[in-house]
Amino acid sequence: MKTVPAWVDVAEQLHPNALAAPAPARALDAPGVKRSVHGSVFPADVRPGDPVSGRARLASERDRDEAPVQVWRISPLGVELVRALHLGAARAGDRIDLALQLGPDRVRFHALEIASVREERGRTLLSARWRDADAPRVVSDRRVGARWRCGPEYLPTGIAPSGVRYADFVHFRVVEISRHGMRLLTSLRNKFLVPGTTLDATCSFPTLDQVRLSLRVARAEVVEDAGKPSLSVGVTWEAEGTRAAETVGQYLLQFSPGATPGHLRSEGLRVRSMSRAFDFASVTTDEEYAEVLALRKLAYVHAGKVSPDVPDAQMGDELDARSRIITARHHGRLVGSTRVVFARTDADPLKHDDYVKLPSWLPPRTEMIESSKTCTHPDFRGNDLFASVLKQMAIVTLGSGRRWLLMSCTDSLRPLYKKLGCKDVGVTYVHPTMGLRHHVMIGDVVSMVCGGMNPIAWHFAIGTDLWRFAKRSGVVPRSFRLAAKVRLIRCLAPVAALVERMQRRAERSR
């Protein structure tokens, strides 16, 4: 991990996407208490032997080199210096240039205003704030710009060794994230989180992974969190490689309201998989059905299948009333849907009967489910939402005790369906409303789960979890040959991951 090897201008710590100031709130100090440059924070005394030193000069004397100055006390909000001879003329309101060495970090402050000059035990102390400490703020839920609030029940946590004190660690929670910045909450006991210092942190993201991040403090302030004073620290963050950024993006997609794949992608946060971020259910109310009709229209208009003037009501038909409509939601927002029909007898009609005469060699209708009107929200294209919907169709098929899945697709989706193990039944039709040719296809779901498809596509469309679920459900035949086949396919996981990385690289180059 990186530290700061040379003098750093603190003004450069504030990135455009770093955390902006939250909404103002009440001061935390009791009435009548005289405030210092440290505000509500009890500062740390700099002891002999601490790896803390400073050099300073009057800002009006920049033609001179900075000279050593003793650091007397320090906190995330301010500093107290023992006035040296070369600062003998300094008064409150004057400005100084200050360079600090704090453990491995070197930081520089330009034109730092002296807040007060006072005597203490025979020493003259010059006090200065890193920023205005007179207006502590409460934790804000307000989202500003490209910044996402972390789910309060699943906050990322982190730990980093102190660069100043031996065997001391900074423990923190991450409450807001942007592509280049984070806001942390930590204890007031952490005294050396001075703007410009760095933390080599290990962060844990719930349900995902631990990643190493290099954090650089931009600013700190006292806030009220759950009725108690805490230290809010705005930092910028960097990480080597892409894994950390993907973990952050995956976490935000799963737990941060308002985060979408497109928005994250535009900020440079790639998401490998969305499957954990979706909640699947079935339509049970008129309100939910109205949402499905609106999503169908949105998806079909985006794909050029229907006119924007078509009413939402025309996106449904009489078959919806005796179907199960599966929905996928992301933080409550409907983003995917498909309809499945269970024929109770071989004489029951299917939607495909409206368009074509189905071949007589197909399995009995009581052994199939029919899928139609599958759609996904345009904001969630280019990820595994479609594959997640297909998995749900497979689960519903297997859970119903049936084996076959009947569906149709346009020319553009036909190659994908073939990779998934679906086969043409030999008939096509032109949809009367969309005007597009559709191919009727059938898939043996049990065969698909057992590897009867492109082995690389198996990792994306089925995967180990669905295979294990099918085994527990007893729908997969007990067969040494099938088990060996799946084990062999699972050995291709590194190849599937390489293909996925190549696809993402190709997308980024477009």
Backbone torsions as a table, in degrees:
resi	resn	phi	psi	omega
1	MET	NA	155.3	-174.3
2	LYS	-91.2	145.3	165.2
3	THR	-118.8	-179.7	-178.2
4	VAL	-93.4	107.8	-173.2
5	PRO	-83.7	-12.0	-176.7
6	ALA	-138.8	172.6	-179.2
7	TRP	-60.3	133.9	-176.8
8	VAL	-117.2	131.2	174.7
9	ASP	-77.6	118.3	-175.6
10	VAL	-61.5	-28.9	178.2
11	ALA	-59.7	-25.1	-179.1
12	GLU	-81.0	-5.6	-178.6
13	GLN	-73.7	-24.3	-172.9
14	LEU	-86.9	105.4	179.6
15	HIS	-85.6	151.1	178.2
16	PRO	-54.6	-30.0	-179.9
17	ASN	-97.2	4.6	175.4
18	ALA	-68.6	171.8	-166.5
19	LEU	-75.5	128.1	175.5
20	ALA	-80.1	165.4	-177.3
21	ALA	-67.8	132.7	176.0
22	PRO	-69.7	177.8	-178.3
23	ALA	-65.9	143.6	-178.6
24	PRO	-64.8	152.9	-180.0
25	ALA	-150.6	-176.6	-173.1
26	ARG	-72.2	153.2	175.9
27	ALA	-69.6	152.3	-176.2
28	LEU	-95.0	-17.7	-177.9
29	ASP	-73.4	149.7	177.8
30	ALA	-68.3	151.3	179.1
31	PRO	-58.8	139.6	177.0
32	GLY	87.4	-7.8	179.7
33	VAL	-81.9	127.5	179.2
34	LYS	-73.9	124.0	-176.0
35	ARG	-84.6	145.5	174.6
36	SER	-109.6	-177.2	176.8
37	VAL	-65.0	-15.2	-179.3
38	HIS	-92.6	-0.5	177.8
39	GLY	56.1	-129.3	-177.9
40	SER	-83.5	-4.2	-176.4
41	VAL	-89.1	128.8	173.4
42	PHE	-78.9	116.8	-171.5
43	PRO	-72.5	164.5	176.3
44	ALA	-92.3	133.2	170.4
45	ASP	-75.1	131.3	177.9
46	VAL	-84.4	114.2	-173.9
47	ARG	-93.0	155.7	173.2
48	PRO	-57.7	134.3	-177.6
49	GLY	96.9	-18.3	174.8
50	ASP	-66.1	139.8	-179.9
51	PRO	-78.1	58.7	-178.8
52	VAL	-130.2	126.5	177.6
53	SER	-149.6	163.8	-179.0
54	GLY	-145.3	160.3	173.4
55	ARG	-137.2	141.2	-174.7
56	ALA	-148.2	164.6	174.0
57	ARG	-157.8	160.4	172.2
58	LEU	-68.2	138.6	-179.5
59	ALA	-63.4	-23.6	178.5
60	SER	-79.2	-4.9	-177.3
61	GLU	-121.8	48.8	-176.5
62	ARG	-74.6	-4.2	172.4
63	ASP	-77.5	-8.7	178.2
64	ARG	-104.3	154.8	175.2
65	ASP	-76.1	153.9	173.8
66	GLU	-69.1	147.1	-179.6
67	ALA	-119.2	157.6	-178.1
68	PRO	-59.3	144.8	176.5
69	VAL	-142.8	143.1	-178.2
70	GLN	-84.2	128.5	174.7
71	VAL	-86.8	119.6	-173.5
72	TRP	-93.9	-49.9	176.3
73	ARG	-140.1	156.9	-178.5
74	ILE	-153.4	151.6	176.5
75	SER	-154.6	173.3	177.0
76	PRO	-65.0	-11.9	-177.7
77	LEU	-105.1	-23.5	-176.4
78	GLY	-169.6	-175.4	-175.1
79	VAL	-145.7	150.0	172.2
80	GLU	-121.7	129.0	-178.7
81	LEU	-117.9	145.6	172.3
82	VAL	-80.1	123.5	-175.5
83	ARG	-67.0	121.7	177.2
84	ALA	-92.4	172.3	-176.6
85	LEU	-58.6	-40.7	-176.0
86	HIS	-73.8	-6.3	173.8
87	LEU	-112.1	20.1	-175.6
88	GLY	-61.8	-26.4	-178.6
89	ALA	-89.3	-0.6	-175.2
90	ALA	-70.2	134.3	178.0
91	ARG	-130.1	165.0	176.2
92	ALA	-57.2	133.8	-177.1
93	GLY	97.2	-21.7	174.6
94	ASP	-70.8	166.4	-179.4
95	ARG	-123.6	145.6	179.7
96	ILE	-129.5	156.0	168.2
97	ASP	-98.4	128.9	-174.9
98	LEU	-127.9	129.9	173.4
99	ALA	-116.4	127.4	-177.5
100	LEU	-117.0	143.3	168.3
101	GLN	-110.7	115.0	179.7
102	LEU	-122.3	97.2	-174.8
103	GLY	60.0	-126.2	-178.3
104	PRO	-81.7	-6.0	-173.0
105	ASP	-100.2	142.0	173.5
106	ARG	-122.1	125.1	-178.8
107	VAL	-131.8	152.4	-176.2
108	ARG	-130.0	135.4	176.4
109	PHE	-117.2	129.6	178.7
110	HIS	-102.3	137.1	174.3
111	ALA	52.0	50.0	178.1
112	LEU	-78.0	124.2	-174.7
113	GLU	-79.5	133.2	176.0
114	ILE	-78.0	120.1	-177.7
115	ALA	-82.9	-34.9	-178.4
116	SER	-158.1	156.5	172.7
117	VAL	-127.8	123.6	-177.2
118	ARG	-146.0	162.7	179.7
119	GLU	-99.3	139.4	176.2
120	GLU	-149.5	115.5	177.0
121	ARG	49.5	48.0	175.4
122	GLY	80.5	3.9	178.2
123	ARG	-115.6	149.0	173.1
124	THR	-100.9	120.9	-176.0
125	LEU	-108.3	133.0	174.0
126	LEU	-101.3	124.1	-178.0
127	SER	-110.9	140.1	178.7
128	ALA	-145.7	146.6	176.4
129	ARG	-96.8	144.0	170.9
130	TRP	-68.1	-34.4	175.5
131	ARG	-154.2	176.4	-178.2
132	ASP	-65.0	114.5	-178.8
133	ALA	-98.6	8.1	-174.9
134	ASP	-80.8	-10.1	-176.1
135	ALA	-129.6	71.6	175.0
136	PRO	-57.4	156.5	-172.4
137	ARG	-131.3	155.6	176.1
138	VAL	-88.5	161.3	177.6
139	VAL	-62.7	130.0	-176.9
140	SER	-106.5	142.3	174.2
141	ASP	-89.9	0.5	-175.3
142	ARG	-73.1	129.8	178.8
143	ARG	-97.7	128.6	-177.3
144	VAL	-120.1	125.5	175.3
145	GLY	59.6	-145.8	-177.0
146	ALA	-83.2	67.1	-177.3
147	ARG	-136.9	139.1	-177.1
148	TRP	-121.7	136.5	176.9
149	ARG	-84.7	134.0	-180.0
150	CYS	-76.9	146.9	177.9
151	GLY	-60.8	122.6	-173.4
152	PRO	-60.6	-26.6	-179.7
153	GLU	-84.3	-12.5	-176.0
154	TYR	-135.9	55.3	-178.8
155	LEU	-72.8	136.0	169.9
156	PRO	-63.9	148.4	177.7
157	THR	-125.1	159.3	-179.1
158	GLY	-151.6	165.0	177.1
159	ILE	-144.0	143.2	179.3
160	ALA	-148.0	139.2	177.5
161	PRO	-70.6	144.8	175.7
162	SER	-70.8	139.3	177.7
163	GLY	-85.0	-3.6	-174.3
164	VAL	-115.2	-47.5	-174.8
165	ARG	-99.9	140.2	-179.3
166	TYR	-68.6	136.0	174.9
167	ALA	54.6	33.5	178.1
168	ASP	-114.7	142.5	-176.0
169	PHE	-132.0	148.3	174.9
170	VAL	-99.9	118.0	175.6
171	HIS	-103.5	138.1	-175.9
172	PHE	-150.9	163.0	171.0
173	ARG	-116.2	144.7	177.7
174	VAL	-97.9	122.3	-176.3
175	VAL	-110.9	-20.5	177.5
176	GLU	-146.0	148.4	-176.8
177	ILE	-139.9	138.1	165.1
178	SER	-125.9	179.2	-178.9
179	ARG	-62.0	-31.1	-177.3
180	HIS	-119.6	-6.2	-175.9
181	GLY	-136.0	160.3	173.6
182	MET	-141.4	156.1	169.5
183	ARG	-115.9	127.1	-176.8
184	LEU	-110.8	149.9	169.3
185	LEU	-115.2	130.0	-178.4
186	THR	-147.2	176.1	-176.2
187	SER	-76.0	152.3	175.1
188	LEU	-68.5	-9.2	179.1
189	ARG	-71.8	-15.1	-179.3
190	ASN	-83.2	102.5	-169.5
191	LYS	-91.7	-18.7	-168.7
192	PHE	-108.1	23.0	176.9
193	LEU	-84.9	66.9	-177.1
194	VAL	-84.0	141.8	176.9
195	PRO	-50.7	130.1	-179.9
196	GLY	101.3	-17.3	178.7
197	THR	-79.8	161.7	-175.3
198	THR	-120.4	156.3	175.4
199	LEU	-129.2	126.9	171.4
200	ASP	-90.5	95.0	-166.1
201	ALA	-105.4	149.9	167.9
202	THR	-110.0	119.2	-176.1
203	CYS	-112.8	137.5	178.0
204	SER	-108.7	124.7	179.5
205	PHE	-107.5	119.9	-173.4
206	PRO	-52.4	137.1	179.0
207	THR	67.7	1.1	-174.5
208	LEU	-118.4	-89.4	-168.3
209	ASP	-161.0	169.3	167.9
210	GLN	-100.4	137.1	179.1
211	VAL	-133.8	154.5	176.2
212	ARG	-95.6	129.2	-180.0
213	LEU	-129.6	142.6	172.1
214	SER	-98.3	114.3	-177.1
215	LEU	-106.6	137.8	176.0
216	ARG	-122.8	123.9	-176.5
217	VAL	-68.3	128.7	175.7
218	ALA	-100.5	-40.2	178.9
219	ARG	-167.7	165.4	179.2
220	ALA	-144.2	153.5	177.4
221	GLU	-157.3	159.2	177.8
222	VAL	-87.5	131.6	179.9
223	VAL	-130.8	166.5	174.8
224	GLU	-101.7	121.2	-179.2
225	ASP	-127.5	115.9	-178.6
226	ALA	54.6	38.4	176.4
227	GLY	81.7	3.9	-178.8
228	LYS	-124.7	147.8	177.0
229	PRO	-72.3	134.8	177.1
230	SER	-137.7	169.4	177.7
231	LEU	-101.6	121.3	175.4
232	SER	-98.1	123.6	-174.6
233	VAL	-120.6	117.9	173.3
234	GLY	-87.6	128.4	-177.5
235	VAL	-132.2	156.2	163.4
236	THR	-97.4	156.0	-177.2
237	TRP	-136.8	147.4	176.0
238	GLU	-137.7	156.9	177.4
239	ALA	-150.7	145.7	176.4
240	GLU	-80.8	139.6	179.6
241	GLY	76.5	-173.3	-175.5
242	THR	-104.7	-13.0	-172.6
243	ARG	-63.3	-41.5	-178.0
244	ALA	-64.7	-44.4	179.9
245	ALA	-64.0	-37.2	177.3
246	GLU	-66.9	-37.6	178.0
247	THR	-64.8	-43.1	178.4
248	VAL	-62.1	-46.1	179.2
249	GLY	-61.8	-42.2	179.4
250	GLN	-63.6	-41.0	178.3
251	TYR	-62.0	-47.5	-178.1
252	LEU	-61.6	-41.7	-179.8
253	LEU	-62.4	-35.3	-175.6
254	GLN	-82.1	-34.5	-169.4
255	PHE	-124.2	-8.3	-176.9
256	SER	-104.3	117.9	177.9
257	PRO	-60.4	138.6	176.8
258	GLY	92.4	-12.9	179.2
259	ALA	-80.2	124.7	176.7
260	THR	-120.8	158.6	179.2
261	PRO	-56.5	-41.6	-179.6
262	GLY	-64.5	-42.4	179.7
263	HIS	-66.1	-44.9	178.4
264	LEU	-62.3	-41.7	-179.1
265	ARG	-63.4	-39.7	179.9
266	SER	-65.7	-23.8	178.1
267	GLU	-92.7	1.3	178.4
268	GLY	87.6	14.4	177.9
269	LEU	-105.2	102.9	-177.4
270	ARG	-82.3	146.8	179.4
271	VAL	-119.9	122.1	-178.5
272	ARG	-76.5	-43.3	-175.5
273	SER	-142.2	142.3	178.8
274	MET	-110.2	-3.2	-168.8
275	SER	-57.1	-35.5	-179.2
276	ARG	-73.8	-15.3	-174.7
277	ALA	-87.8	-5.1	-174.9
278	PHE	-102.7	143.6	171.2
279	ASP	-111.1	121.7	-178.3
280	PHE	-102.6	140.8	178.8
281	ALA	-157.0	-174.9	177.2
282	SER	-120.1	150.8	179.8
283	VAL	-67.4	131.2	179.7
284	THR	-129.7	-11.8	-176.6
285	THR	-129.2	162.7	176.8
286	ASP	-63.6	-35.4	179.9
287	GLU	-64.9	-42.4	178.1
288	GLU	-65.3	-37.6	178.8
289	TYR	-65.6	-38.0	177.4
290	ALA	-63.2	-37.5	176.8
291	GLU	-63.6	-39.8	179.7
292	VAL	-63.1	-44.4	179.1
293	LEU	-61.1	-41.2	178.8
294	ALA	-65.2	-39.1	178.8
295	LEU	-67.3	-41.5	178.0
296	ARG	-56.9	-47.2	-179.1
297	LYS	-62.4	-45.9	-179.3
298	LEU	-58.1	-45.8	-178.3
299	ALA	-67.0	-41.8	-178.2
300	TYR	-70.5	-37.2	176.9
301	VAL	-65.1	-42.4	179.8
302	HIS	-63.1	-33.5	-179.8
303	ALA	-86.8	-0.1	-179.7
304	GLY	74.4	22.2	-177.4
305	LYS	-89.5	-27.5	178.8
306	VAL	-137.7	164.8	178.6
307	SER	-81.2	146.6	176.5
308	PRO	-62.9	-16.3	-179.1
309	ASP	-81.4	-9.1	-178.3
310	VAL	-68.1	130.0	177.8
311	PRO	-65.6	151.5	178.9
312	ASP	-57.5	-36.1	-175.7
313	ALA	-60.6	-28.1	180.0
314	GLN	-74.7	-5.3	176.9
315	MET	-82.4	-3.2	177.9
316	GLY	-117.5	170.4	176.3
317	ASP	-150.0	-179.2	-175.8
318	GLU	-66.2	-20.4	-178.2
319	LEU	-72.2	-22.6	179.5
320	ASP	-57.7	-33.6	-174.7
321	ALA	-67.3	-25.6	179.7
322	ARG	-115.9	28.8	178.6
323	SER	-118.2	164.8	168.8
324	ARG	-101.5	120.4	-179.9
325	ILE	-102.0	112.9	-178.4
326	ILE	-88.4	135.5	-179.4
327	THR	-121.1	148.1	172.9
328	ALA	-119.7	126.3	-179.5
329	ARG	-121.4	146.4	175.3
330	HIS	-122.5	110.4	-174.7
331	HIS	51.8	43.0	176.8
332	GLY	85.8	-11.8	-178.5
333	ARG	-89.9	130.3	179.8
334	LEU	-72.2	121.3	-177.5
335	VAL	-125.1	-9.8	179.6
336	GLY	-157.0	153.2	-179.6
337	SER	-158.8	150.3	171.3
338	THR	-150.6	157.1	-178.4
339	ARG	-117.2	133.3	176.9
340	VAL	-123.6	138.8	-177.6
341	VAL	-117.4	132.2	176.9
342	PHE	-109.5	108.8	175.6
343	ALA	-73.6	129.5	-179.3
344	ARG	-84.4	-28.0	176.1
345	THR	-135.5	165.4	179.4
346	ASP	-69.8	-9.8	178.1
347	ALA	-93.6	-10.3	-179.3
348	ASP	-65.2	138.5	-179.3
349	PRO	-75.7	152.5	172.7
350	LEU	-116.9	162.9	-179.7
351	LYS	-62.6	-35.1	-178.6
352	HIS	-64.3	-21.0	177.6
353	ASP	-63.2	-22.6	179.3
354	ASP	-71.1	-19.6	-172.1
355	TYR	-114.8	-37.2	-173.7
356	VAL	-142.2	165.5	169.8
357	LYS	-94.6	116.4	-176.5
358	LEU	-73.8	143.5	-179.5
359	PRO	-60.6	148.8	-178.0
360	SER	-74.3	-17.5	-176.8
361	TRP	-81.1	-5.4	179.4
362	LEU	-62.5	154.7	177.0
363	PRO	-58.7	158.9	176.9
364	PRO	-55.6	146.2	-176.5
365	ARG	-64.0	-26.1	178.3
366	THR	-74.3	-5.5	176.6
367	GLU	-108.3	3.5	-178.9
368	MET	-119.9	160.6	159.9
369	ILE	-121.3	147.8	179.6
370	GLU	-106.9	131.0	177.6
371	SER	-110.6	138.1	177.1
372	SER	-155.8	168.1	178.5
373	LYS	55.5	40.6	174.6
374	THR	-76.7	130.1	-179.2
375	CYS	-149.8	153.6	177.3
376	THR	-133.1	152.2	-179.4
377	HIS	-68.4	137.2	-179.6
378	PRO	-56.2	-31.3	179.5
379	ASP	-67.8	-14.8	-175.5
380	PHE	-115.6	23.7	175.0
381	ARG	-80.9	161.8	177.4
382	GLY	77.6	21.1	176.1
383	ASN	-141.7	-163.1	-173.5
384	ASP	-96.5	24.4	173.7
385	LEU	-62.5	-46.2	-179.3
386	PHE	-60.7	-43.5	178.3
387	ALA	-63.5	-35.9	178.9
388	SER	-67.0	-37.3	176.6
389	VAL	-65.2	-41.8	177.7
390	LEU	-61.3	-38.7	177.6
391	LYS	-61.9	-40.2	178.5
392	GLN	-63.9	-38.6	176.4
393	MET	-62.1	-39.6	178.4
394	ALA	-64.9	-41.6	-179.9
395	ILE	-64.2	-42.8	179.1
396	VAL	-63.4	-41.5	179.5
397	THR	-61.7	-49.4	-178.6
398	LEU	-65.9	-39.7	-178.9
399	GLY	-66.3	-24.2	179.8
400	SER	-84.3	-4.0	-178.3
401	GLY	82.0	7.8	178.4
402	ARG	-100.8	169.1	-172.3
403	ARG	-122.0	-26.8	-169.2
404	TRP	-108.6	145.2	179.4
405	LEU	-123.4	118.6	-180.0
406	LEU	-103.6	133.5	-177.1
407	MET	-156.7	176.8	173.6
408	SER	-142.2	158.1	-177.5
409	CYS	-148.8	161.9	176.3
410	THR	-79.3	173.4	-179.2
411	ASP	-57.3	-38.1	-174.7
412	SER	-67.6	-30.8	-177.8
413	LEU	-93.7	-9.9	-176.0
414	ARG	-58.0	-45.0	178.4
415	PRO	-59.3	-38.0	179.0
416	LEU	-64.4	-45.0	-179.6
417	TYR	-62.4	-35.7	178.1
418	LYS	-66.6	-39.1	176.8
419	LYS	-61.8	-29.8	-178.9
420	LEU	-82.0	-0.8	176.4
421	GLY	98.8	4.5	177.6
422	CYS	-78.1	152.8	-178.2
423	LYS	-126.3	146.2	175.2
424	ASP	-67.7	140.4	174.8
425	VAL	-93.6	-3.6	173.8
426	GLY	96.3	9.0	177.8
427	VAL	-130.5	146.9	176.9
428	THR	-131.7	165.1	176.0
429	TYR	-152.9	157.0	174.4
430	VAL	-100.5	120.3	-177.1
431	HIS	-63.6	128.9	-174.0
432	PRO	-64.8	-28.0	-179.9
433	THR	-92.9	-45.8	-176.7
434	MET	-77.7	-29.7	-178.1
435	GLY	73.3	19.4	-179.1
436	LEU	-112.0	145.0	177.5
437	ARG	-74.3	137.3	178.9
438	HIS	-122.9	141.6	177.0
439	HIS	-104.3	126.1	176.1
440	VAL	-80.0	129.6	-176.0
441	MET	-134.3	156.8	178.0
442	ILE	-134.4	143.7	-179.9
443	GLY	-130.2	138.5	174.4
444	ASP	-89.5	101.1	-171.8
445	VAL	-63.6	-39.8	178.8
446	VAL	-61.4	-43.2	178.0
447	SER	-63.7	-40.0	179.0
448	MET	-60.7	-48.4	-178.6
449	VAL	-61.1	-34.4	-178.4
450	CYS	-86.7	14.7	174.4
451	GLY	96.5	13.1	-179.8
452	GLY	-81.9	55.8	179.4
453	MET	-160.0	-178.7	174.3
454	ASN	-54.3	124.1	-173.7
455	PRO	-63.6	-29.8	176.7
456	ILE	-73.3	-42.3	178.0
457	ALA	-62.7	-29.1	179.7
458	TRP	-56.6	-38.6	-178.0
459	HIS	-65.6	-29.7	-178.7
460	PHE	-90.9	-38.9	-174.1
461	ALA	-90.2	-29.3	-177.8
462	ILE	-116.6	-74.4	177.8
463	GLY	81.2	167.5	-175.8
464	THR	-63.0	-37.9	-175.9
465	ASP	-63.0	-45.1	-179.3
466	LEU	-68.2	-36.2	176.4
467	TRP	-60.5	-46.0	179.7
468	ARG	-65.7	-38.0	177.8
469	PHE	-61.9	-43.7	179.6
470	ALA	-62.9	-37.5	178.2
471	LYS	-66.6	-43.9	179.5
472	ARG	-63.7	-33.5	-178.4
473	SER	-77.9	-9.3	177.6
474	GLY	77.5	15.3	-178.8
475	VAL	-92.9	-8.4	177.6
476	VAL	-97.4	126.6	179.1
477	PRO	-59.3	142.3	175.2
478	ARG	-75.7	109.8	-174.4
479	SER	-150.1	124.1	176.6
480	PHE	-62.5	-35.9	-179.1
481	ARG	-65.8	-44.3	179.0
482	LEU	-65.8	-41.8	179.5
483	ALA	-61.8	-41.7	179.0
484	ALA	-65.8	-38.0	179.2
485	LYS	-62.6	-44.9	179.8
486	VAL	-66.4	-39.0	177.4
487	ARG	-60.9	-39.5	178.7
488	LEU	-65.3	-42.7	179.1
489	ILE	-64.2	-39.0	179.9
490	ARG	-64.2	-26.2	176.6
491	CYS	-66.5	-16.1	-179.9
492	LEU	-88.1	8.4	-179.7
493	ALA	-54.9	-43.3	177.5
494	PRO	-60.8	-35.8	178.1
495	VAL	-66.7	-41.9	178.1
496	ALA	-62.3	-39.8	178.1
497	ALA	-65.3	-38.2	177.9
498	LEU	-64.9	-42.6	177.4
499	VAL	-60.5	-41.3	179.8
500	GLU	-63.5	-43.0	178.7
501	ARG	-63.6	-39.8	179.2
502	MET	-65.4	-38.4	177.7
503	GLN	-65.3	-41.9	178.3
504	ARG	-65.5	-38.0	178.3
505	ARG	-65.0	-38.6	178.1
506	ALA	-65.4	-38.1	177.8
507	GLU	-64.4	-40.8	-178.3
508	ARG	-67.8	-28.2	-177.8
509	SER	-80.7	-10.7	-179.8
510	ARG	-74.1	NA	NA
